[in-house]
Amino acid sequence: MPTTVRKTSAGTSTAFRVTVRPNGDAPGYWAKCDMPGGGCATQGDTLQEIQKNMLEAAELYMEDYPDVLNYYLMFEVSDA
């Protein structure tokens, strides 16, 4: 499900894929998002926490890219 992070009335939207995976043998998950200039990553105990943490990380990261007016995150959960 797409999650809107920054939305204005102008321009088209850019989608960024967030890959979520189990944290190996440890409990919880980790996630990464490829964005301009590299991207960001986070971890969390639940999928809900991953979503919350990634939204926060993306908002902070994208402050350096004000020319990207509209974007959203597409969360993809992998079992591997």
C-alpha positions as CSV (number, residue, x, y, z in Angstrom):
1,M,0.0,0.0,0.0
2,P,1.5,3.4,-0.9
3,T,2.1,5.8,1.9
4,T,2.2,9.5,1.0
5,V,5.1,11.4,2.5
6,R,5.2,14.7,0.7
7,K,2.3,16.0,-1.4
8,T,1.8,19.4,-3.0
9,S,-0.7,20.5,-5.6
10,A,1.9,20.7,-8.4
11,G,3.9,18.1,-10.4
12,T,3.8,14.4,-10.6
13,S,4.5,11.9,-7.9
14,T,7.7,9.8,-7.6
15,A,7.5,6.4,-6.1
16,F,10.3,5.0,-3.9
17,R,10.3,1.3,-3.1
18,V,11.0,0.2,0.5
19,T,12.3,-3.3,0.9
20,V,11.4,-4.9,4.3
21,R,13.1,-8.1,5.4
22,P,13.2,-10.2,8.6
23,N,16.2,-9.4,10.8
24,G,17.8,-12.8,10.3
25,D,17.9,-14.8,13.5
26,A,17.1,-11.8,15.6
27,P,13.5,-10.6,16.2
28,G,12.2,-7.7,14.1
29,Y,12.8,-6.3,10.7
30,W,15.0,-4.0,8.7
31,A,14.2,-1.9,5.8
32,K,16.0,0.1,3.1
33,C,14.8,2.7,0.6
34,D,16.7,3.7,-2.5
35,M,16.3,7.5,-3.0
36,P,18.3,10.2,-4.7
37,G,21.8,10.4,-3.4
38,G,21.8,7.0,-1.7
39,G,18.7,6.5,0.4
40,C,18.0,5.6,4.0
41,A,17.5,2.5,6.2
42,T,15.8,1.7,9.5
43,Q,14.8,-1.2,11.7
44,G,11.9,-2.1,14.0
45,D,10.3,-4.8,16.0
46,T,7.0,-4.9,14.0
47,L,5.9,-4.0,10.5
48,Q,4.0,-1.1,11.9
49,E,7.1,0.2,13.6
50,I,9.1,-0.2,10.4
51,Q,6.5,1.9,8.5
52,K,6.6,4.6,11.1
53,N,10.4,4.7,11.3
54,M,10.8,4.7,7.5
55,L,8.3,7.5,7.1
56,E,10.2,9.6,9.6
57,A,13.6,8.8,8.0
58,A,12.3,9.5,4.5
59,E,10.9,12.9,5.6
60,L,14.2,13.9,7.1
61,Y,16.2,12.6,4.2
62,M,14.2,14.3,1.5
63,E,14.6,17.7,3.2
64,D,17.8,17.8,1.1
65,Y,15.8,17.3,-2.1
66,P,13.2,20.1,-2.2
67,D,12.8,19.7,-6.0
68,V,11.0,16.4,-5.5
69,L,7.6,17.9,-4.7
70,N,5.5,14.8,-4.5
71,Y,6.6,11.3,-3.5
72,Y,5.3,8.2,-1.8
73,L,6.7,5.0,-0.4
74,M,5.8,1.6,-1.6
75,F,6.5,-1.0,1.1
76,E,7.4,-4.5,-0.1
77,V,7.8,-7.2,2.5
78,S,10.1,-10.1,1.7
79,D,10.4,-13.3,3.6
80,A,14.0,-13.8,2.7
